[in-house]
Amino acid sequence: MKRDFSAWLASFRSSIADYGYYVDFPKVFRNVDAVKVELNILNSLIGSKDIEADFKSLLTRYPEVMKCIPLLLAVRANEIYAMDEDGAYLYQFDKANYSIEQYALFMRKTGLFELLEKHIIGNLLDYATGVETGLDSNGRKNRGGHLMENLVERFIVKAGFERDVNYFKEMYIHEIVDKWNIDLSAISNQGKMEKRFDYVVKTDKMIYGIETNFYGSGGSKLNETARSYKTLAMESDTIEGFTFVWFTDGKGWTSAKHNLEETFDVLPHIYNIKDMEQGIMTEVFI
């Protein structure tokens, strides 16, 4: 039965965010834990009446506390560049490259002394946890790129397949050829192109090469993706024992729906999240 493209497209999702997408709290806690001792030592400066002298004394006795200072400025690096009318400096925090006086100047000019001496915060561990949480939100883009892959894998597993037994993650064409002795020259430009599939599912009757993606917003990349997968679909059609399967979703496709429809018309095995939820995996991988 021919599927209705418009109805299929209408069921695309605007987001694919799961519960762990927003903040990777285990990573936040690990990062804070790595400097917990140093942060607790620096805590002694909170509310200090002579913070400059106390800081210099602290740094003399515990030079290792320097390594947690960049985190207090939401910087993920061991060096910080700063300049003003008094000069330009590249401060190192894994190993001091300036005098203690210069680092005290750094603390004053960046506002860290004020943060500590005026009781603006009560505890540097809590403060650092908040900073790490904010920094981790920058990782959402990277996490987002793997969300569809991870979702597809969960449905593959739910359909009864076992990783590295009858399904494999990130397999290159030459690995598929070597493992199962199949001729894939039609999709590798006679061996000149080294494509990698997100997943490969192997059953008794068939090898399935799988691509996954999710586009929450539009762009020129979508048209290019649809065109290249249309070509891949037609090339795969000539290979005995191999089937190309594409799992895609995302409202971004509405801006490139004509190109997607062209691929939809020539690729029988193109599915979205709703298809997976309705059990398409057990129907396709036979």
Backbone bond lengths (Angstrom), bond angles and torsions (degrees), N, CA, C in turn:
res aa  C-N    CA-C-N  psi(-1)  N-CA   C-N-CA  omega(-1)  CA-C   N-CA-C  phi
1 M - - - 1.454 - - 1.530 109.78 -
2 K 1.331 116.06 128.76 1.458 120.88 -178.76 1.525 110.32 -71.74
3 R 1.321 114.80 130.32 1.466 119.20 -179.97 1.523 111.22 -82.29
4 D 1.319 114.93 152.89 1.463 121.10 179.92 1.533 109.34 -90.86
5 F 1.337 116.25 114.13 1.463 120.67 -175.80 1.533 112.08 -60.78
6 S 1.327 117.18 -45.39 1.472 120.83 -177.09 1.518 111.71 -61.21
7 A 1.331 116.46 -42.17 1.470 120.71 179.07 1.529 110.13 -66.43
8 W 1.342 115.66 -38.99 1.467 121.50 179.35 1.532 110.39 -64.37
9 L 1.337 115.93 -46.45 1.469 121.15 179.84 1.534 111.26 -64.15
10 A 1.311 116.69 -35.51 1.472 121.45 -178.42 1.525 112.34 -63.94
11 S 1.345 116.30 -21.61 1.470 119.35 -178.43 1.528 112.65 -90.33
12 F 1.343 117.46 4.89 1.465 120.92 178.89 1.531 110.30 -67.23
13 R 1.322 115.72 149.87 1.465 122.09 -176.00 1.534 110.96 -93.50
14 S 1.332 114.65 153.81 1.469 119.37 176.91 1.528 110.80 -86.62
15 S 1.344 116.92 -21.58 1.463 120.81 -179.99 1.523 109.79 -147.71
16 I 1.310 114.76 157.06 1.462 120.17 178.86 1.531 110.23 -127.34
17 A 1.337 115.99 13.11 1.470 120.94 -175.39 1.522 110.93 -60.14
18 D 1.347 115.63 130.04 1.462 119.62 174.02 1.531 108.31 -100.57
19 Y 1.325 117.11 -173.44 1.467 120.29 -173.67 1.530 112.88 -68.36
20 G 1.321 116.19 -29.11 1.463 119.33 -178.25 1.519 114.03 -89.67
21 Y 1.329 116.16 1.75 1.472 120.92 -175.13 1.528 112.94 -69.42
22 Y 1.322 116.80 -36.69 1.466 120.06 -169.83 1.520 113.57 -74.25
23 V 1.310 116.83 -49.68 1.471 120.77 176.56 1.534 109.11 -141.66
24 D 1.326 115.45 132.24 1.462 121.19 175.14 1.540 107.28 -89.61
25 F 1.334 116.06 83.06 1.461 119.83 -173.76 1.533 113.83 -62.23
26 P 1.345 120.40 -38.47 1.471 118.04 176.50 1.531 112.21 -56.49
27 K 1.336 116.57 -38.29 1.472 120.45 178.06 1.529 110.65 -68.22
28 V 1.344 116.94 -41.36 1.470 121.83 177.77 1.522 109.48 -57.70
29 F 1.342 117.38 -49.05 1.463 121.43 -177.28 1.535 111.46 -65.79
30 R 1.348 116.66 -36.75 1.475 120.48 177.87 1.532 110.49 -62.71
31 N 1.332 115.72 -45.51 1.466 120.24 -177.66 1.522 111.92 -64.64
32 V 1.332 116.53 -40.47 1.468 119.75 179.04 1.530 109.98 -69.77
33 D 1.329 115.70 -39.72 1.462 120.48 -179.02 1.527 111.68 -61.04
34 A 1.336 115.75 -31.49 1.470 120.97 -178.98 1.528 112.47 -65.43
35 V 1.338 117.27 -22.52 1.480 120.44 179.72 1.536 111.44 -122.92
36 K 1.324 115.95 21.00 1.470 121.37 -175.56 1.528 111.86 -60.02
37 V 1.318 117.41 -45.10 1.465 121.55 -178.18 1.528 110.57 -62.67
38 E 1.338 115.28 -46.45 1.468 120.70 -179.16 1.531 111.14 -63.91
39 L 1.325 116.59 -39.71 1.470 120.38 178.68 1.530 110.93 -64.81
40 N 1.326 116.19 -39.15 1.467 120.00 179.25 1.532 111.71 -66.12
41 I 1.335 116.51 -34.74 1.471 120.29 176.31 1.532 109.38 -66.47
42 L 1.336 116.20 -43.98 1.464 120.18 179.33 1.524 112.36 -65.59
43 N 1.320 116.31 -24.19 1.469 120.61 178.14 1.527 112.74 -56.03
44 S 1.343 115.38 -26.29 1.479 119.20 -178.24 1.531 111.76 -66.39
45 L 1.337 116.86 -13.48 1.468 120.25 179.20 1.529 112.71 -85.33
46 I 1.317 117.02 -12.11 1.471 119.57 -177.53 1.524 109.70 -65.39
47 G 1.326 115.22 123.70 1.461 121.21 179.82 1.519 114.18 79.75
48 S 1.333 118.18 9.78 1.469 121.69 -179.50 1.531 111.60 -58.97
49 K 1.343 115.50 140.90 1.475 121.18 178.40 1.531 110.85 -85.71
50 D 1.341 116.59 -19.73 1.467 120.87 178.06 1.528 107.45 -138.13
51 I 1.317 114.60 69.49 1.467 120.17 -168.45 1.522 113.18 -63.63
52 E 1.313 117.59 -34.21 1.464 120.00 -178.92 1.523 110.81 -63.34
53 A 1.328 115.87 -48.99 1.470 120.14 179.32 1.526 110.89 -65.12
54 D 1.337 115.76 -41.87 1.474 119.65 179.84 1.531 111.24 -64.05
55 F 1.334 116.38 -39.25 1.473 120.75 179.13 1.520 110.48 -64.27
56 K 1.325 117.15 -45.71 1.474 120.89 -179.30 1.522 110.85 -62.05
57 S 1.319 115.32 -41.49 1.464 120.59 178.54 1.540 110.63 -64.25
58 L 1.334 114.86 -43.10 1.470 120.76 179.89 1.522 111.11 -62.93
59 L 1.330 116.22 -44.18 1.468 121.50 -178.22 1.528 111.30 -66.82
60 T 1.334 116.25 -33.37 1.466 120.67 177.35 1.527 110.56 -66.07
61 R 1.335 115.38 -42.98 1.469 120.20 -178.16 1.531 112.64 -80.20
62 Y 1.328 116.92 -36.74 1.478 121.25 -175.91 1.545 110.07 -129.60
63 P 1.319 117.51 71.71 1.476 119.11 -177.45 1.531 113.29 -60.50
64 E 1.347 116.68 -19.73 1.472 120.39 -178.05 1.525 112.83 -67.61
65 V 1.361 117.48 -16.43 1.474 118.17 -179.35 1.532 111.74 -66.40
66 M 1.328 116.02 -17.48 1.476 119.20 -179.16 1.525 112.57 -59.34
67 K 1.328 116.62 -31.37 1.475 119.06 -172.81 1.534 113.29 -66.05
68 C 1.357 116.92 -19.20 1.466 117.30 -179.23 1.533 112.68 -96.12
69 I 1.321 117.55 -2.82 1.472 120.31 -178.18 1.541 112.77 -64.05
70 P 1.349 120.65 -43.79 1.479 118.80 178.57 1.528 113.20 -55.33
71 L 1.340 116.81 -37.78 1.464 120.25 179.89 1.533 111.22 -60.64
72 L 1.335 117.05 -34.16 1.465 120.65 -179.95 1.529 111.48 -65.90
73 L 1.338 115.67 -18.30 1.476 120.97 176.69 1.534 111.08 -106.04
74 A 1.323 116.25 14.36 1.473 122.03 -179.50 1.523 111.73 58.80
75 V 1.343 115.41 39.86 1.473 121.28 177.75 1.513 108.31 -114.81
76 R 1.338 116.19 128.66 1.457 120.57 177.61 1.521 109.61 -101.77
77 A 1.311 116.94 71.40 1.460 122.11 -179.61 1.521 108.35 -160.81
78 N 1.338 115.17 162.79 1.460 119.94 178.09 1.519 112.59 -93.67
79 E 1.331 116.28 0.55 1.463 119.32 178.51 1.526 110.28 -140.16
80 I 1.320 114.63 147.33 1.471 120.74 -179.52 1.520 108.65 -134.92
81 Y 1.311 115.66 129.51 1.462 121.35 178.13 1.528 108.95 -95.69
82 A 1.339 116.45 136.75 1.460 120.65 176.76 1.527 109.36 -149.89
83 M 1.335 115.63 141.46 1.462 119.33 178.52 1.525 110.38 -143.18
84 D 1.318 115.41 152.24 1.460 122.76 170.73 1.528 107.36 -156.04
85 E 1.326 117.60 -161.89 1.468 120.69 -177.04 1.530 112.69 -65.77
86 D 1.348 116.63 -14.92 1.468 120.01 179.70 1.527 113.07 -89.98
87 G 1.328 117.01 -5.45 1.463 119.55 178.23 1.521 113.49 133.65
88 A 1.317 115.38 175.40 1.469 122.41 -179.58 1.523 109.25 -115.36
89 Y 1.324 116.06 136.44 1.465 121.07 -176.04 1.529 110.68 -137.82
90 L 1.313 115.31 143.93 1.468 121.43 172.23 1.531 106.48 -115.72
91 Y 1.311 115.72 95.98 1.463 121.87 -175.18 1.528 110.71 -77.74
92 Q 1.317 116.03 132.25 1.463 121.79 174.38 1.524 108.10 -99.76
93 F 1.324 116.73 140.33 1.468 119.53 -178.16 1.531 113.26 -119.31
94 D 1.322 117.21 -5.17 1.464 118.53 172.11 1.535 109.63 -85.56
95 K 1.348 115.25 -29.67 1.462 121.44 176.41 1.525 107.51 -152.29
96 A 1.329 116.77 127.52 1.474 120.89 -174.36 1.528 111.84 -59.86
97 N 1.337 116.00 133.80 1.469 120.32 174.46 1.529 111.79 -118.99
98 Y 1.361 116.04 4.88 1.466 121.35 174.41 1.531 108.58 -134.24
99 S 1.312 115.27 174.94 1.469 120.41 179.05 1.530 110.43 -71.20
100 I 1.327 115.39 162.24 1.466 120.73 176.37 1.531 109.91 -60.61
101 E 1.338 116.32 -35.64 1.471 120.64 178.72 1.528 111.11 -60.42
102 Q 1.347 115.42 -39.39 1.467 119.75 -179.50 1.532 111.07 -67.86
103 Y 1.338 116.39 -37.89 1.470 119.78 177.72 1.530 111.16 -68.56
104 A 1.350 115.83 -33.79 1.471 119.53 175.72 1.525 109.61 -64.59
105 L 1.347 115.74 -37.48 1.466 120.89 177.13 1.532 110.04 -64.10
106 F 1.327 115.39 -40.39 1.469 121.40 177.07 1.532 110.30 -58.93
107 M 1.320 116.17 -45.76 1.467 121.32 -179.00 1.533 111.02 -63.28
108 R 1.335 115.69 -39.52 1.459 119.86 -179.75 1.528 110.44 -68.68
109 K 1.341 116.95 -48.73 1.469 121.21 -173.33 1.527 113.04 -71.13
110 T 1.324 117.48 -28.56 1.478 119.51 178.48 1.527 111.84 -81.62
111 G 1.352 116.67 -12.77 1.464 119.84 179.79 1.517 113.96 94.68
112 L 1.350 117.21 0.99 1.467 119.47 -178.11 1.530 112.16 -68.02
113 F 1.338 117.03 -36.35 1.467 118.92 176.56 1.533 110.95 -60.73
114 E 1.323 114.78 -44.06 1.466 118.80 -179.60 1.529 110.88 -62.72
115 L 1.322 116.01 -40.19 1.471 121.06 177.68 1.519 110.92 -56.88
116 L 1.333 116.01 -40.21 1.463 121.24 -175.75 1.526 113.01 -83.27
117 E 1.331 116.81 -46.94 1.466 119.15 -172.01 1.523 113.15 -73.18
118 K 1.330 117.17 -25.51 1.466 119.46 -176.81 1.530 113.64 -95.10
119 H 1.337 116.38 14.15 1.472 121.13 178.56 1.537 112.21 56.56
120 I 1.333 116.55 31.43 1.474 119.47 178.76 1.528 109.33 -66.03
121 I 1.324 115.12 -30.28 1.475 120.07 174.32 1.525 108.61 -123.69
122 G 1.320 115.93 155.51 1.452 120.01 -178.90 1.508 113.79 -99.89
123 N 1.336 116.67 -22.37 1.452 119.86 -173.34 1.535 109.12 -156.81
124 L 1.327 116.34 125.88 1.469 119.96 -176.72 1.529 112.83 -71.20
125 L 1.316 117.72 -24.64 1.479 120.13 176.87 1.527 110.15 -65.69
126 D 1.326 115.91 -45.46 1.468 119.87 178.21 1.530 110.73 -65.16
127 Y 1.334 114.57 -42.35 1.469 119.78 179.18 1.534 110.45 -60.30
128 A 1.344 116.28 -47.09 1.475 121.06 -178.36 1.527 111.13 -64.51
129 T 1.319 116.85 -34.64 1.475 120.28 177.03 1.524 109.91 -63.31
130 G 1.331 116.16 -41.46 1.466 120.40 177.18 1.517 112.09 -64.43
131 V 1.335 115.84 -41.85 1.474 120.43 179.05 1.530 109.91 -63.88
132 E 1.328 116.53 -45.45 1.475 120.59 179.52 1.530 111.21 -61.60
133 T 1.324 116.32 -38.01 1.466 120.49 177.86 1.522 110.17 -61.51
134 G 1.338 115.85 -43.72 1.468 119.91 177.86 1.508 112.27 -64.80
135 L 1.328 116.47 -42.91 1.470 120.29 179.10 1.522 111.04 -63.99
136 D 1.328 116.04 -36.81 1.467 119.53 -177.81 1.524 112.35 -66.37
137 S 1.340 117.17 -25.64 1.467 118.77 179.10 1.531 111.05 -61.95
138 N 1.350 116.33 -23.01 1.471 119.42 176.11 1.523 112.08 -66.57
139 G 1.320 115.74 -19.58 1.465 119.78 -179.22 1.513 113.90 -82.70
140 R 1.337 116.54 -0.62 1.468 118.91 -176.88 1.517 112.01 -61.61
141 K 1.327 115.76 -36.92 1.474 119.19 -178.53 1.527 109.97 -60.05
142 N 1.349 116.13 -44.73 1.463 119.68 178.97 1.522 111.39 -66.19
143 R 1.339 115.71 -41.71 1.468 118.29 178.24 1.522 110.34 -64.24
144 G 1.341 116.00 -38.87 1.468 120.69 -179.76 1.508 112.63 -60.25
145 G 1.329 116.25 -35.20 1.462 120.86 -179.22 1.513 112.98 -64.89
146 H 1.332 116.40 -24.61 1.471 119.68 -177.97 1.525 113.10 -102.46
147 L 1.343 117.28 -4.36 1.467 119.82 -175.25 1.526 112.42 -60.68
148 M 1.335 116.64 -45.21 1.472 119.51 -178.43 1.525 110.63 -67.51
149 E 1.325 115.75 -41.46 1.468 120.10 176.86 1.526 109.97 -56.57
150 N 1.330 115.55 -48.98 1.470 119.99 -177.57 1.527 111.85 -64.64
151 L 1.331 115.55 -37.62 1.462 120.31 179.55 1.530 110.55 -64.96
152 V 1.323 115.93 -46.12 1.467 120.67 178.99 1.526 109.79 -60.79
153 E 1.330 115.98 -41.83 1.470 118.74 -179.72 1.526 111.30 -62.35
154 R 1.334 116.72 -39.53 1.467 119.21 178.95 1.528 111.36 -61.51
155 F 1.334 116.43 -38.47 1.470 119.60 178.52 1.538 111.60 -71.96
156 I 1.335 117.34 -32.50 1.474 120.70 176.22 1.530 109.04 -63.92
157 V 1.323 115.55 -44.40 1.470 120.88 179.39 1.534 110.48 -65.49
158 K 1.339 115.26 -41.86 1.470 120.35 179.00 1.528 111.31 -60.93
159 A 1.344 115.97 -30.03 1.477 120.54 179.13 1.529 111.98 -78.51
160 G 1.345 116.76 0.00 1.458 119.94 173.32 1.514 116.10 102.80
161 F 1.333 117.46 9.17 1.461 120.03 -178.69 1.533 110.70 -92.91
162 E 1.340 114.24 151.79 1.464 120.44 -175.80 1.521 109.76 -119.04
163 R 1.326 114.97 131.09 1.462 119.78 -177.12 1.529 111.88 -62.45
164 D 1.325 114.25 137.27 1.472 124.15 -179.32 1.528 113.28 64.63
165 V 1.339 115.96 11.03 1.466 120.76 172.48 1.529 108.45 -114.44
166 N 1.349 116.12 -61.24 1.463 118.88 176.60 1.530 113.21 -129.01
167 Y 1.325 115.87 7.04 1.465 118.65 164.23 1.520 108.78 -143.57
168 F 1.330 115.20 148.46 1.459 121.28 -171.57 1.528 109.52 -135.83
169 K 1.326 115.45 142.71 1.464 120.46 -178.71 1.524 110.21 -98.58
170 E 1.332 115.61 138.68 1.468 123.32 175.22 1.530 111.94 49.14
171 M 1.303 115.39 78.28 1.459 121.75 -179.94 1.514 110.43 -115.18
172 Y 1.315 115.64 130.89 1.465 120.79 176.05 1.523 110.19 -82.08
173 I 1.334 114.61 157.08 1.467 119.87 -179.93 1.527 111.29 -54.09
174 H 1.337 116.83 -44.89 1.482 118.70 -176.59 1.533 111.36 -64.40
175 E 1.353 117.19 -29.11 1.468 120.13 178.17 1.526 110.58 -70.87
176 I 1.328 116.06 -37.88 1.474 120.69 177.94 1.529 109.45 -65.33
177 V 1.332 115.65 -44.38 1.470 121.89 179.77 1.528 110.37 -60.41
178 D 1.347 115.93 -47.52 1.471 120.73 -178.39 1.528 111.94 -65.44
179 K 1.337 116.11 -38.15 1.473 120.05 -174.44 1.524 112.40 -74.50
180 W 1.339 116.95 -39.77 1.463 119.09 -173.54 1.532 113.83 -121.08
181 N 1.314 116.38 7.81 1.464 120.93 174.84 1.528 112.49 52.89
182 I 1.323 115.60 50.96 1.470 121.50 179.55 1.526 109.07 -114.30
183 D 1.301 116.55 145.07 1.465 121.47 -179.97 1.533 110.09 -86.62
184 L 1.345 116.24 108.33 1.462 120.85 179.60 1.532 111.77 -111.21
185 S 1.318 115.75 24.62 1.473 119.25 -177.09 1.532 112.21 -62.53
186 A 1.330 116.87 -24.85 1.477 120.13 -179.65 1.525 111.89 -66.29
187 I 1.345 117.42 -27.35 1.469 118.90 179.35 1.528 112.33 -107.27
188 S 1.331 117.19 -0.10 1.465 119.25 179.97 1.528 111.19 -112.81
189 N 1.361 115.62 14.78 1.474 120.05 -177.32 1.522 110.07 53.24
190 Q 1.318 114.14 53.04 1.470 123.04 -179.42 1.536 111.58 57.26
191 G 1.306 115.86 39.52 1.462 120.16 176.44 1.516 114.51 86.53
192 K 1.328 117.47 1.52 1.482 119.67 -177.53 1.530 112.30 -86.49
193 M 1.339 117.46 -20.02 1.455 120.08 -177.56 1.529 110.03 -111.54
194 E 1.327 116.39 130.71 1.465 120.21 -177.64 1.524 110.27 -106.63
195 K 1.326 115.53 87.33 1.463 120.41 -179.01 1.525 110.74 -86.64
196 R 1.345 114.88 149.35 1.459 119.47 175.92 1.521 109.24 -120.28
197 F 1.333 116.83 127.91 1.462 121.93 175.85 1.524 109.14 -89.14
198 D 1.340 115.93 145.07 1.470 119.97 178.69 1.528 110.18 -62.93
199 Y 1.339 115.18 -42.92 1.466 120.70 176.82 1.515 109.30 -142.23
200 V 1.330 114.58 154.82 1.463 121.02 170.57 1.526 106.92 -130.25
201 V 1.332 115.99 127.12 1.464 121.14 176.19 1.522 107.92 -108.90
202 K 1.328 116.20 132.66 1.471 120.68 -178.72 1.528 109.32 -118.51
203 T 1.327 115.42 121.54 1.467 120.91 173.32 1.526 108.19 -114.39
204 D 1.309 116.42 -179.69 1.477 119.68 179.65 1.522 111.42 -63.05
205 K 1.336 116.18 -31.08 1.468 119.61 -173.44 1.518 114.63 -101.26
206 M 1.344 117.72 -20.23 1.462 118.27 -166.79 1.524 112.61 -152.52
207 I 1.346 114.38 153.61 1.474 122.33 169.22 1.525 106.66 -109.63
208 Y 1.319 116.38 126.02 1.469 121.15 -179.20 1.535 109.90 -110.50
209 G 1.325 115.86 119.40 1.459 121.19 174.13 1.525 108.49 -93.38
210 I 1.328 116.96 124.29 1.471 120.97 -170.68 1.525 112.04 -117.95
211 E 1.324 114.71 133.08 1.470 121.52 171.76 1.527 108.46 -115.60
212 T 1.331 116.60 145.41 1.460 121.03 179.43 1.524 109.77 -134.70
213 N 1.321 117.56 143.08 1.463 121.34 170.55 1.524 110.32 -164.87
214 F 1.317 114.05 160.92 1.459 121.70 178.47 1.521 107.11 -140.27
215 Y 1.328 116.12 130.42 1.462 120.31 -179.52 1.521 110.30 -122.34
216 G 1.323 115.66 104.75 1.460 120.04 179.13 1.511 112.75 -77.11
217 S 1.342 116.17 -21.44 1.472 120.59 178.23 1.519 109.51 -136.84
218 G 1.333 115.25 160.87 1.463 120.56 -175.81 1.516 113.09 -79.44
219 G 1.334 115.18 -174.91 1.464 120.74 -179.45 1.507 110.47 152.10
220 S 1.337 115.75 166.92 1.468 120.36 -176.69 1.524 112.27 -65.97
221 K 1.340 116.73 -25.27 1.469 121.06 -178.90 1.526 111.75 -60.18
222 L 1.326 117.31 -31.57 1.467 120.68 -177.58 1.520 111.60 -65.09
223 N 1.333 116.58 -44.21 1.464 119.95 178.68 1.525 110.80 -62.27
224 E 1.324 115.02 -40.94 1.469 120.66 179.89 1.531 110.25 -64.52
225 T 1.341 116.27 -42.44 1.469 121.12 179.04 1.524 110.67 -62.41
226 A 1.330 116.19 -48.29 1.469 120.56 -179.32 1.529 110.93 -59.31
227 R 1.331 116.92 -43.30 1.478 120.62 -179.41 1.528 111.56 -65.13
228 S 1.335 115.56 -44.41 1.476 118.11 -177.35 1.529 111.04 -67.38
229 Y 1.351 116.92 -34.79 1.465 119.31 179.56 1.524 111.50 -75.68
230 K 1.319 116.48 -26.71 1.465 119.99 174.15 1.530 109.03 -64.53
231 T 1.328 116.03 -45.01 1.468 121.37 177.26 1.517 110.17 -61.59
232 L 1.335 116.11 -45.88 1.465 121.22 -179.97 1.524 111.15 -61.32
233 A 1.310 116.47 -38.39 1.468 121.14 179.00 1.521 110.74 -62.52
234 M 1.342 115.78 -45.17 1.476 119.51 -178.08 1.525 111.56 -69.98
235 E 1.340 116.48 -36.93 1.476 119.59 177.94 1.531 110.80 -68.21
236 S 1.330 116.38 -40.36 1.468 120.74 -179.12 1.516 111.65 -64.41
237 D 1.318 115.49 -30.78 1.462 121.99 -178.10 1.526 112.50 -60.97
238 T 1.336 116.19 -20.42 1.475 120.21 -177.77 1.530 112.01 -90.50
239 I 1.343 116.32 -4.36 1.467 119.61 -174.68 1.523 110.78 -102.01
240 E 1.313 115.49 121.55 1.468 122.01 177.49 1.521 109.06 -72.16
241 G 1.345 116.52 129.27 1.467 120.55 175.75 1.516 114.15 86.73
242 F 1.352 117.05 7.62 1.468 120.36 179.07 1.521 110.26 -133.49
243 T 1.330 116.43 136.18 1.468 121.73 178.87 1.522 109.62 -132.33
244 F 1.318 116.00 133.48 1.458 120.89 176.70 1.530 109.07 -93.47
245 V 1.344 116.20 131.34 1.468 122.16 180.00 1.528 108.32 -126.81
246 W 1.336 115.55 133.90 1.464 120.16 -179.02 1.527 109.83 -124.73
247 F 1.343 115.04 122.01 1.461 121.41 174.20 1.525 108.03 -106.71
248 T 1.323 116.28 116.54 1.463 119.93 -179.87 1.518 110.42 -140.90
249 D 1.319 115.43 162.42 1.460 120.64 -179.55 1.523 107.92 -168.01
250 G 1.333 115.91 177.19 1.452 120.59 176.38 1.516 113.07 114.85
251 K 1.328 115.68 134.51 1.469 121.43 -178.81 1.524 113.22 -63.36
252 G 1.318 116.72 -15.87 1.462 120.02 177.33 1.515 112.63 -57.87
253 W 1.332 116.27 -25.55 1.467 120.87 -178.10 1.534 112.77 -67.12
254 T 1.312 118.17 -17.77 1.469 118.68 -179.36 1.525 111.43 -62.85
255 S 1.343 116.72 -25.82 1.470 119.84 178.76 1.523 111.80 -81.75
256 A 1.336 117.33 -11.12 1.478 120.56 -179.32 1.520 109.80 -131.43
257 K 1.346 115.46 32.47 1.469 118.95 -172.03 1.520 113.51 -66.31
258 H 1.333 117.86 -28.86 1.474 119.13 -178.84 1.526 110.78 -67.12
259 N 1.324 115.91 -43.52 1.470 119.02 177.13 1.521 111.16 -66.36
260 L 1.325 115.88 -38.17 1.463 119.38 178.72 1.522 110.49 -65.46
261 E 1.334 117.10 -38.67 1.465 121.15 179.80 1.524 111.13 -64.87
262 E 1.324 116.70 -36.84 1.470 120.15 177.17 1.523 110.69 -60.62
263 T 1.332 115.80 -41.32 1.466 120.05 178.22 1.529 109.91 -70.62
264 F 1.314 116.62 -41.04 1.463 122.98 178.08 1.532 110.62 -55.13
265 D 1.324 115.83 -37.56 1.477 120.97 -177.14 1.529 113.23 -71.09
266 V 1.344 116.97 -26.32 1.474 118.88 -176.81 1.530 112.88 -109.05
267 L 1.345 116.58 -10.90 1.466 120.46 -178.30 1.532 109.35 -112.39
268 P 1.336 116.93 103.89 1.467 119.43 -177.99 1.528 112.39 -64.10
269 H 1.346 115.61 -31.87 1.462 119.74 -174.19 1.529 111.43 -103.36
270 I 1.317 115.42 66.82 1.461 121.96 173.19 1.527 106.76 -121.29
271 Y 1.331 116.09 124.04 1.466 119.69 -171.19 1.534 111.18 -136.72
272 N 1.335 114.95 158.50 1.463 120.25 176.66 1.531 110.05 -115.61
273 I 1.328 116.26 -173.32 1.475 120.72 -176.76 1.524 111.22 -63.97
274 K 1.330 116.45 -39.59 1.470 119.66 179.40 1.528 110.99 -60.53
275 D 1.343 116.31 -39.76 1.468 120.41 177.24 1.528 110.63 -60.03
276 M 1.337 115.52 -42.34 1.468 119.38 179.84 1.523 110.66 -64.57
277 E 1.327 115.65 -41.76 1.469 119.95 179.78 1.521 111.37 -63.31
278 Q 1.329 116.49 -27.78 1.471 120.77 -178.88 1.537 112.38 -91.60
279 G 1.348 115.90 10.60 1.464 120.08 170.75 1.515 116.40 88.78
280 I 1.325 117.52 25.63 1.463 120.12 -176.25 1.536 112.79 -63.36
281 M 1.332 116.49 -27.47 1.475 119.90 -177.71 1.531 112.11 -57.68
282 T 1.327 115.43 -43.49 1.467 118.04 -177.71 1.516 112.38 -72.62
283 E 1.335 116.49 -20.23 1.466 120.30 177.08 1.525 111.43 -82.22
284 V 1.332 116.76 -35.12 1.463 121.34 -173.39 1.526 111.92 -82.56
285 F 1.335 115.76 -49.84 1.473 119.85 -173.65 1.521 110.33 -86.11
286 I 1.328 114.97 90.12 1.472 119.76 -177.55 1.534 110.68 -120.89
